[in-house]
Structures are given as structure tokens and as C-alpha cells.
Amino acid sequence: MAKCLCADRQGQPGEPNWFPERAEDAAEAVAVCVRCPSRLACAQTALRLPSGLRWGVWAGHLLPDEFAELQSWVHSCLTSDGCGKVPS
């Protein structure tokens, strides 16, 4: 598996907020995620998390609010050529 881009940024000055309180504070983390080569694996990991741990930005989606969108994105990736799409 390719290295996650978020792993390169953790603990660095100016690190994106991976666990924002508000959706408007997630933009920088989402921007990192949509370029990540490990995005699908990240999304699949997020879908396997217990519901109480589904929080923060995962694969470009802010959980728990965008959990259904994340499920749909993964399904699209696995059944078509939808992985390149930026989350809405």
C-alpha cells in the first residue's frame, strides 16, 4: 500500500485539522485526502470502524456527517471508475 499523505503531515507545523469541530474547518484536510494514493484503503478502514470511532476526515469525507457519501464513494470505486471524483 502506498504511504498515506496524512502520515507525512502529522506533527508538522501547519498540519491540517483532521478532527475539526465544524465542516468549514475541514477544507485543508480534505484537500490533502483527495490527492492521496491511499484514499480507497483509508475509506475502507473508516467504514470498518465502530460507529463511536467514526469521526474526523477520512478519505476526503468528514465523519460522521458524510458517512453515507463515503459508503457511496467506496461502492463507486469498486464497481466503476469513480475513484477519481472529488467528494461533494
All heavy atoms as an XYZ file, in Angstrom:
663
protein
N       0.836     -1.170      0.000
C       0.000      0.000      0.000
C       0.885      1.239      0.000
O       1.903      1.289      0.664
C      -0.905     -0.013      1.231
C      -1.859      1.167      1.283
S      -3.136      0.981      2.544
C      -2.410      1.939      3.857
N       0.473      2.244     -0.751
C       1.211      3.498     -0.801
C       1.101      4.210      0.547
O       0.159      4.002      1.302
C       0.639      4.383     -1.909
N       2.069      5.043      0.817
C       2.060      5.790      2.076
C       0.969      6.857      2.046
O       0.786      7.555      1.057
C       3.419      6.431      2.308
C       3.536      7.074      3.668
C       4.941      7.551      3.924
C       5.030      8.135      5.322
N       6.356      8.678      5.580
N       0.278      6.988      3.139
C      -0.780      7.995      3.265
C      -0.165      9.384      3.361
O       0.808      9.582      4.093
C      -1.616      7.740      4.509
S      -2.404      6.131      4.532
N      -0.731     10.344      2.645
C      -0.222     11.706      2.705
C      -0.397     12.318      4.086
O       0.422     13.135      4.510
C      -0.918     12.578      1.659
C      -0.619     12.237      0.202
C      -1.379     13.182     -0.727
C       0.870     12.296     -0.084
N      -1.435     11.913      4.805
C      -1.635     12.466      6.148
C      -0.511     12.044      7.094
O      -0.141     12.791      7.992
C      -2.994     12.064      6.716
S      -3.256     10.289      6.898
N       0.056     10.872      6.871
C       1.148     10.406      7.729
C       2.370     11.305      7.598
O       3.107     11.507      8.561
C       1.518      8.965      7.383
N       2.568     11.869      6.411
C       3.691     12.784      6.193
C       3.486     14.116      6.892
O       4.431     14.840      7.139
C       3.875     13.062      4.695
C       4.382     11.852      3.944
O       4.948     10.947      4.576
O       4.199     11.822      2.718
N       2.242     14.462      7.205
C       1.918     15.773      7.750
C       1.714     15.773      9.257
O       1.660     16.833      9.860
C       0.634     16.311      7.094
C       0.604     16.323      5.582
C       1.267     17.520      4.947
N       0.860     18.791      5.431
C      -0.004     19.597      4.833
N      -0.571     19.244      3.718
N      -0.283     20.775      5.347
N       1.580     14.619      9.874
C       1.263     14.569     11.298
C       2.404     15.121     12.131
O       3.558     14.762     11.955
C       0.910     13.148     11.718
C      -0.400     12.725     11.126
C      -0.863     11.371     11.611
O      -0.278     10.779     12.501
N      -1.933     10.887     11.014
N       2.031     16.008     13.031
C       3.007     16.607     13.925
C       3.811     17.740     13.314
O       4.674     18.308     13.967
N       3.533     18.082     12.065
C       4.257     19.149     11.387
C       3.576     20.493     11.640
O       2.364     20.556     11.796
C       4.305     18.887      9.873
C       4.990     17.599      9.492
C       6.440     17.581      9.899
O       7.163     18.556      9.733
N       6.877     16.472     10.471
N       4.341     21.585     11.640
C       3.720     22.909     11.762
C       2.736     23.116     10.606
O       3.009     22.744      9.474
C       4.902     23.869     11.647
C       6.103     23.059     11.998
C       5.781     21.647     11.560
N       1.580     23.654     10.907
C       0.585     23.907      9.879
C      -0.167     22.659      9.440
O      -0.814     22.664      8.403
N      -0.070     21.608     10.234
C      -0.765     20.358      9.905
C      -2.265     20.625      9.803
O      -2.837     21.353     10.612
C      -0.507     19.330     11.008
C      -1.299     18.063     10.843
C      -1.118     17.110     12.015
O      -0.345     17.400     12.932
O      -1.776     16.076     11.990
N      -2.928     20.039      8.790
C      -4.381     20.209      8.683
C      -5.104     19.667      9.916
O      -4.599     18.790     10.615
C      -4.755     19.382      7.457
C      -3.501     19.239      6.684
C      -2.390     19.239      7.699
N      -6.273     20.186     10.144
C      -7.104     19.734     11.255
C      -7.870     18.491     10.809
O      -8.867     18.591     10.091
C      -8.070     20.852     11.670
C      -8.867     20.500     12.898
O      -8.774     19.397     13.424
N      -9.649     21.437     13.365
N      -7.396     17.317     11.192
C      -8.007     16.051     10.779
C      -9.290     15.757     11.554
O     -10.087     14.934     11.144
C      -7.027     14.892     10.973
C      -5.733     15.107     10.256
C      -4.514     15.370     10.824
C      -5.512     15.125      8.846
N      -3.568     15.545      9.859
C      -4.144     15.394      8.629
C      -6.342     14.947      7.740
C      -3.593     15.487      7.355
C      -5.786     15.039      6.468
C      -4.424     15.302      6.291
N      -9.489     16.425     12.674
C     -10.670     16.183     13.512
C     -11.351     17.511     13.860
O     -11.440     17.894     15.021
C     -10.266     15.421     14.783
C      -9.648     14.096     14.469
C      -8.269     13.953     14.427
C     -10.436     13.003     14.183
C      -7.698     12.729     14.111
C      -9.873     11.777     13.868
C      -8.503     11.639     13.832
N     -11.870     18.203     12.840
C     -12.472     19.507     13.080
C     -13.841     19.407     13.750
O     -14.553     18.421     13.591
C     -12.612     20.094     11.673
C     -12.774     18.896     10.800
C     -11.907     17.830     11.428
N     -14.175     20.430     14.471
C     -15.497     20.517     15.103
C     -16.551     20.930     14.078
O     -17.699     20.552     14.180
C     -15.460     21.550     16.233
C     -14.489     21.217     17.337
C     -15.106     20.376     18.418
O     -16.319     20.485     18.630
O     -14.361     19.600     19.043
N     -16.141     21.736     13.099
C     -17.072     22.251     12.091
C     -16.594     21.866     10.692
O     -15.397     21.807     10.426
C     -17.155     23.776     12.176
C     -17.563     24.291     13.536
C     -17.482     25.794     13.643
N     -16.228     26.293     13.064
C     -16.030     27.535     12.672
N     -16.978     28.420     12.784
N     -14.881     27.913     12.179
N     -17.550     21.631      9.786
C     -17.225     21.240      8.418
C     -16.351     22.279      7.718
O     -15.448     21.931      6.954
C     -18.504     21.001      7.627
N     -16.596     23.556      8.008
C     -15.814     24.590      7.332
C     -14.339     24.565      7.722
O     -13.502     25.136      7.019
C     -16.376     25.971      7.478
C     -17.150     26.527      8.591
C     -18.355     25.878      9.189
O     -19.130     25.161      8.574
O     -18.515     26.125     10.381
N     -14.003     23.890      8.796
C     -12.608     23.780      9.225
C     -11.905     22.546      8.653
O     -10.749     22.287      8.959
C     -12.524     23.748     10.753
C     -13.027     25.038     11.383
O     -12.935     26.100     10.734
O     -13.516     24.977     12.522
N     -12.596     21.799      7.798
C     -12.047     20.555      7.255
C     -11.419     20.717      5.871
O     -10.803     19.785      5.370
C     -13.147     19.494      7.177
N     -11.548     21.879      5.264
C     -11.138     22.060      3.866
C      -9.685     21.671      3.590
O      -9.397     21.010      2.589
C     -11.395     23.500      3.430
N      -8.778     22.060      4.448
C      -7.362     21.758      4.200
C      -7.093     20.247      4.281
O      -6.376     19.688      3.452
C      -6.468     22.504      5.180
C      -4.996     22.384      4.832
C      -4.102     23.179      5.765
O      -4.590     23.935      6.610
O      -2.874     22.995      5.647
N      -7.687     19.579      5.251
C      -7.509     18.131      5.375
C      -8.127     17.412      4.171
O      -7.522     16.487      3.620
C      -8.127     17.633      6.677
N      -9.306     17.840      3.757
C      -9.962     17.237      2.590
C      -9.086     17.411      1.350
O      -8.932     16.480      0.555
C     -11.364     17.834      2.373
C     -11.948     17.418      1.034
C     -12.300     17.417      3.504
N      -8.475     18.578      1.190
C      -7.597     18.835      0.041
C      -6.409     17.876      0.013
O      -5.972     17.443     -1.059
C      -7.128     20.291      0.054
N      -5.873     17.525      1.169
C      -4.779     16.544      1.238
C      -5.315     15.165      0.840
O      -4.712     14.453      0.035
C      -4.147     16.509      2.652
C      -3.174     15.339      2.782
C      -3.459     17.820      2.967
N      -6.461     14.806      1.372
C      -7.037     13.480      1.133
C      -7.338     13.205     -0.335
O      -7.107     12.094     -0.819
C      -8.325     13.296      1.930
S      -8.092     13.190      3.706
N      -7.885     14.174     -1.038
C      -8.295     13.912     -2.418
C      -7.110     13.661     -3.343
O      -7.281     13.129     -4.439
C      -9.217     15.017     -2.983
C     -10.504     15.097     -2.181
C      -8.530     16.354     -3.051
N      -5.894     13.979     -2.904
C      -4.680     13.713     -3.682
C      -3.952     12.448     -3.232
O      -2.945     12.065     -3.811
C      -3.706     14.886     -3.552
C      -4.213     16.195     -4.043
C      -3.133     17.295     -4.023
N      -2.174     17.216     -2.920
C      -2.295     17.843     -1.758
N      -3.329     18.582     -1.501
N      -1.363     17.726     -0.838
N      -4.446     11.807     -2.185
C      -3.715     10.713     -1.548
C      -3.826      9.402     -2.330
O      -4.921      8.983     -2.692
C      -4.248     10.512     -0.130
S      -3.292      9.293      0.797
N      -2.701      8.720     -2.536
C      -2.736      7.430     -3.235
C      -3.361      6.311     -2.399
O      -3.696      5.258     -2.929
C      -1.253      7.139     -3.519
C      -0.515      7.894     -2.470
C      -1.336      9.131     -2.203
N      -3.532      6.544     -1.107
C      -4.110      5.525     -0.211
C      -5.570      5.822      0.128
O      -6.122      5.247      1.068
C      -3.298      5.450      1.086
O      -1.977      5.092      0.815
N      -6.189      6.665     -0.639
C      -7.535      7.134     -0.302
C      -8.556      6.003     -0.205
O      -9.353      5.966      0.732
C      -7.975      8.160     -1.340
C      -9.251      8.840     -0.987
C      -9.507      9.987     -1.925
N     -10.810     10.541     -1.633
C     -11.558     11.136     -2.515
N     -11.141     11.275     -3.757
N     -12.739     11.606     -2.175
N      -8.554      5.077     -1.131
C      -9.530      3.983     -1.085
C      -9.293      3.105      0.145
O     -10.242      2.752      0.854
C      -9.501      3.153     -2.367
C     -10.475      1.976     -2.412
C     -11.921      2.431     -2.204
C     -10.328      1.230     -3.732
N      -8.056      2.763      0.430
C      -7.754      1.952      1.617
C      -8.165      2.691      2.889
O      -8.701      2.083      3.827
C      -6.269      1.602      1.659
N      -7.956      3.985      2.926
C      -8.358      4.805      4.069
C      -9.874      4.752      4.244
O     -10.384      4.564      5.351
C      -7.892      6.236      3.850
S      -8.414      7.409      5.116
N     -10.592      4.906      3.138
C     -12.057      4.867      3.184
C     -12.555      3.518      3.680
O     -13.470      3.447      4.508
C     -12.629      5.165      1.803
N     -11.950      2.455      3.192
C     -12.366      1.116      3.623
C     -12.090      0.914      5.110
O     -12.881      0.290      5.810
C     -11.670      0.056      2.771
C     -12.183      0.059      1.344
C     -11.369     -0.839      0.435
O     -10.140     -0.816      0.437
N     -12.064     -1.637     -0.365
N     -10.995      1.456      5.598
C     -10.693      1.393      7.032
C     -11.757      2.146      7.823
O     -12.268      1.643      8.827
C      -9.303      1.975      7.323
O      -8.322      1.191      6.636
C      -9.000      1.991      8.809
N     -12.109      3.338      7.376
C     -13.115      4.146      8.070
C     -14.456      3.426      8.134
O     -15.151      3.476      9.148
C     -13.272      5.492      7.374
N     -14.817      2.726      7.066
C     -16.099      2.018      7.041
C     -16.126      0.845      8.019
O     -17.195      0.436      8.462
C     -16.416      1.529      5.630
C     -16.664      2.616      4.590
C     -16.902      1.993      3.228
C     -17.811      3.521      5.000
N     -14.959      0.326      8.366
C     -14.884     -0.802      9.306
C     -14.800     -0.357     10.770
O     -14.901     -1.187     11.674
C     -13.677     -1.676      8.974
C     -13.829     -2.477      7.700
C     -12.736     -3.519      7.540
N     -11.398     -2.950      7.482
C     -10.768     -2.594      6.367
N     -11.355     -2.724      5.205
N      -9.548     -2.111      6.414
N     -14.623      0.925     11.007
C     -14.516      1.418     12.384
C     -15.851      1.275     13.111
O     -16.906      1.442     12.506
C     -14.126      2.899     12.381
C     -12.718      3.248     11.935
C     -12.579      4.760     11.812
C     -11.693      2.701     12.908
N     -15.804      1.009     14.412
C     -17.040      1.045     15.193
C     -17.646      2.446     15.099
O     -16.910      3.439     14.997
C     -16.579      0.744     16.620
C     -15.239      0.108     16.488
C     -14.633      0.667     15.233
N     -18.959      2.539     15.134
C     -19.623      3.826     14.914
C     -19.128      4.920     15.856
O     -19.044      6.086     15.464
C     -21.136      3.682     15.003
O     -21.514      3.223     16.284
N     -18.768      4.601     17.070
C     -18.283      5.599     18.015
C     -16.916      6.175     17.669
O     -16.525      7.202     18.196
N     -16.187      5.522     16.762
C     -14.861      5.996     16.358
C     -14.864      6.642     14.985
O     -13.821      7.070     14.499
C     -13.858      4.835     16.370
C     -13.608      4.193     17.731
C     -12.623      3.041     17.594
C     -13.093      5.217     18.723
N     -16.000      6.699     14.333
C     -16.112      7.303     13.005
C     -16.217      8.813     13.153
O     -17.294      9.383     13.178
C     -17.336      6.765     12.266
C     -17.236      5.317     11.934
C     -18.486      4.867     11.218
N     -18.501      3.420     11.120
C     -19.603      2.702     11.111
N     -20.791      3.287     11.166
N     -19.530      1.404     11.033
N     -15.058      9.447     13.252
C     -15.007     10.884     13.469
C     -13.781     11.440     12.788
O     -12.727     10.803     12.753
C     -14.971     11.155     14.973
C     -15.005     12.599     15.325
C     -16.039     13.474     15.078
C     -13.991     13.353     15.961
N     -15.709     14.722     15.535
C     -14.447     14.672     16.093
C     -12.724     13.039     16.442
C     -13.703     15.689     16.672
C     -11.982     14.039     17.031
C     -12.474     15.342     17.144
N     -13.911     12.603     12.193
C     -12.782     13.250     11.554
C     -12.814     13.090     10.051
O     -13.778     12.596      9.472
N     -11.749     13.534      9.409
C     -11.647     13.468      7.951
C     -10.999     12.145      7.566
O      -9.884     11.844      7.983
C     -10.839     14.659      7.396
C     -10.677     14.543      5.892
C     -11.503     15.976      7.774
N     -11.724     11.371      6.791
C     -11.264     10.076      6.283
C     -11.508     10.055      4.784
O     -12.638     10.219      4.329
C     -12.035      8.921      6.932
C     -11.710      8.702      8.370
C     -12.205      9.374      9.447
C     -10.807      7.728      8.890
N     -11.673      8.894     10.609
C     -10.804      7.864     10.286
C     -10.006      6.751      8.312
C     -10.028      7.071     11.113
C      -9.239      5.952      9.138
C      -9.248      6.117     10.519
N     -10.455      9.882      4.011
C     -10.565      9.755      2.551
C     -11.303     10.942      1.932
O     -11.994     10.811      0.941
C     -11.241      8.448      2.175
N     -11.174     12.103      2.533
C     -11.791     13.301      1.990
C     -13.226     13.529      2.415
O     -13.901     14.403      1.895
N     -13.715     12.759      3.357
C     -15.074     12.893      3.862
C     -15.033     13.152      5.367
O     -14.262     12.515      6.080
C     -15.879     11.622      3.597
C     -16.144     11.388      2.152
N     -15.207     10.833      1.315
C     -17.232     11.642      1.404
C     -15.719     10.750      0.097
N     -16.946     11.239      0.125
N     -15.879     14.065      5.821
C     -15.936     14.394      7.234
C     -16.964     13.500      7.919
O     -18.155     13.555      7.615
C     -16.300     15.872      7.429
C     -16.368     16.363      8.873
C     -15.019     16.178      9.571
C     -16.786     17.821      8.911
N     -16.485     12.648      8.791
C     -17.364     11.722      9.501
C     -17.693     12.279     10.879
O     -16.874     12.993     11.453
C     -16.675     10.363      9.653
C     -16.256      9.682      8.360
C     -15.653      8.321      8.663
C     -17.386      9.557      7.380
N     -18.854     12.015     11.391
C     -19.860     11.074     10.917
C     -20.829     11.659      9.893
O     -21.588     10.926      9.273
C     -20.609     10.692     12.190
C     -20.554     11.910     13.039
C     -19.211     12.544     12.733
N     -20.804     12.973      9.677
C     -21.811     13.617      8.830
C     -21.857     13.079      7.401
O     -22.928     13.024      6.801
C     -21.587     15.130      8.784
C     -21.721     15.787     10.145
O     -22.252     15.141     11.073
O     -21.283     16.934     10.292
N     -20.725     12.694      6.851
C     -20.668     12.274      5.449
C     -20.451     10.769      5.303
O     -19.925     10.304      4.296
C     -19.566     13.051      4.727
C     -19.820     14.548      4.724
C     -18.693     15.351      4.087
O     -17.713     14.757      3.592
O     -18.800     16.592      4.089
N     -20.896      9.998      6.290
C     -20.691      8.548      6.255
C     -21.374      7.910      5.044
O     -20.786      7.084      4.355
C     -21.180      7.894      7.547
C     -20.869      6.425      7.625
C     -19.588      5.991      7.909
C     -21.851      5.483      7.393
C     -19.279      4.647      7.969
C     -21.557      4.124      7.457
C     -20.273      3.714      7.748
N     -22.611      8.295      4.762
C     -23.335      7.727      3.613
C     -22.635      8.069      2.304
O     -22.539      7.216      1.404
C     -24.780      8.216      3.586
N     -22.108      9.283      2.197
C     -21.380      9.678      0.998
C     -20.100      8.864      0.850
O     -19.717      8.486     -0.259
C     -21.054     11.175      1.017
C     -22.259     12.070      0.861
C     -22.923     12.421      2.182
O     -22.663     11.754      3.219
O     -23.721     13.366      2.185
N     -19.429      8.593      1.966
C     -18.218      7.768      1.934
C     -18.551      6.359      1.464
O     -17.854      5.803      0.614
C     -17.545      7.736      3.310
C     -16.256      6.928      3.410
C     -15.165      7.531      2.533
C     -15.791      6.846      4.846
N     -19.619      5.780      1.989
C     -20.043      4.446      1.543
C     -20.304      4.445      0.045
O     -19.884      3.530     -0.664
C     -21.317      4.016      2.272
C     -21.105      3.609      3.692
C     -22.425      3.222      4.346
O     -23.393      3.974      4.318
N     -22.443      2.046      4.943
N     -21.002      5.444     -0.433
C     -21.328      5.544     -1.851
C     -20.066      5.689     -2.698
O     -19.931      5.077     -3.761
C     -22.260      6.735     -2.074
O     -22.563      6.889     -3.419
N     -19.109      6.497     -2.219
C     -17.864      6.706     -2.954
C     -17.085      5.390     -3.069
O     -16.591      5.053     -4.136
C     -17.033      7.796     -2.272
C     -15.777      8.122     -3.014
C     -15.652      8.930     -4.096
C     -14.476      7.611     -2.748
N     -14.345      8.965     -4.514
C     -13.605      8.157     -3.702
C     -13.952      6.747     -1.787
C     -12.243      7.874     -3.720
C     -12.589      6.461     -1.808
C     -11.750      7.019     -2.769
N     -16.987      4.653     -1.971
C     -16.273      3.370     -1.999
C     -16.967      2.408     -2.956
O     -16.315      1.749     -3.770
C     -16.151      2.756     -0.577
C     -15.669      1.319     -0.634
C     -15.214      3.596      0.268
N     -18.283      2.340     -2.884
C     -19.029      1.463     -3.792
C     -18.744      1.838     -5.249
O     -18.500      0.972     -6.089
C     -20.529      1.547     -3.500
C     -21.351      0.740     -4.429
N     -21.434     -0.641     -4.336
C     -22.119      1.095     -5.487
C     -22.212     -1.092     -5.295
N     -22.645     -0.056     -6.008
N     -18.737      3.131     -5.533
C     -18.446      3.605     -6.881
C     -17.036      3.213     -7.314
O     -16.818      2.799     -8.454
C     -18.621      5.127     -6.937
O     -18.296      5.628     -8.201
N     -16.084      3.331     -6.406
C     -14.699      2.961     -6.721
C     -14.573      1.482     -7.064
O     -13.819      1.096     -7.954
C     -13.785      3.255     -5.536
S     -13.424      4.982     -5.303
N     -15.299      0.677     -6.337
C     -15.172     -0.774     -6.505
C     -15.988     -1.316     -7.679
O     -15.735     -2.423     -8.135
C     -15.586     -1.477     -5.213
C     -14.716     -1.152     -3.995
C     -15.269     -1.830     -2.755
C     -13.262     -1.541     -4.226
N     -16.945     -0.534     -8.175
C     -17.807     -1.019     -9.249
C     -17.659     -0.247    -10.551
O     -18.229     -0.636    -11.557
C     -19.288     -0.985     -8.821
O     -19.646      0.362     -8.496
C     -19.531     -1.895     -7.631
N     -16.921      0.869    -10.539
C     -16.753      1.675    -11.749
C     -15.454      2.451    -11.658
O     -14.580      2.119    -10.873
C     -17.941      2.631    -11.898
O     -17.926      3.596    -10.871
N     -15.371      3.510    -12.430
C     -14.169      4.353    -12.427
C     -14.421      5.633    -11.644
O     -14.038      6.710    -12.033
C     -13.771      4.679    -13.863
C     -12.411      5.363    -13.951
O     -11.577      5.118    -13.057
O     -12.201      6.141    -14.887
N     -15.060      5.504    -10.481
C     -15.447      6.677     -9.719
C     -14.437      7.174     -8.726
O     -14.665      8.185     -8.086
N     -13.318      6.516     -8.549
C     -12.366      6.905     -7.506
C     -11.724      8.262     -7.740
O     -11.275      8.881     -6.787
C     -11.276      5.864     -7.361
S     -11.826      4.398     -6.483
N     -11.674      8.722     -8.944
C     -11.039      9.990     -9.203
C     -11.895     11.185     -8.859
O     -11.416     12.307     -8.874
N     -13.152     10.968     -8.544
C     -14.053     12.083     -8.277
C     -13.790     12.701     -6.924
O     -13.589     11.999     -5.940
C     -15.503     11.620     -8.363
C     -15.895     11.134     -9.732
C     -17.319     10.661     -9.760
C     -17.662     10.111    -11.125
N     -18.988      9.522    -11.163
N     -13.821     14.023     -6.884
C     -13.663     14.753     -5.634
C     -14.990     14.702     -4.896
O     -16.036     14.848     -5.496
C     -13.250     16.215     -5.917
C     -13.186     17.031     -4.645
C     -11.919     16.248     -6.645
N     -14.964     14.477     -3.576
C     -16.223     14.419     -2.842
C     -16.964     15.734     -2.909
O     -16.346     16.797     -2.963
C     -15.799     14.101     -1.414
C     -14.385     14.530     -1.327
C     -13.814     14.376     -2.706
N     -18.279     15.646     -2.898
C     -19.086     16.867     -2.942
C     -19.346     17.395     -1.556
O     -19.172     16.744     -0.579
C     -20.388     16.608     -3.650
O     -21.055     15.522     -3.046
